[in-house]
Amino acid sequence: MAKQIKPAELADVATKGGVLGVISYLFSTYNVDPALNIVVLPAVMYVLNALSTKVGDPQVANFFAKQSKVVEVAVKQTVAKPVTKAVAKTTPKKKAK
């Protein structure tokens, strides 16, 4: 069974690939050291993925995907819980007669 590819996924992959292509083209045009190209491109990809988790759906690292309901519910439950301090239970001491 083939997986249906969503337009948001295509747009995300095309955007990230386009950014990497432009950077690689600029490096080759201006004769930048190939070793620097090898170091910079994965770093740029990491930055793009980190940004896409902040902008789009964190579970799929997609700029254009809407956040999933699971993430929204988890955030709402976490925010709704009041912060309580742990209180040690003490039992009253019996007085000696």
Secondary structure, DSSP 8 states (H G I E B T S, - for coil): ------HHHHHHHHHHHHHHHHHHHHHHHTT--HHHHHHHHHHHHHHHHHHHHHHSBTTTTBSSS---HHHHHHHHHHHHS----------------
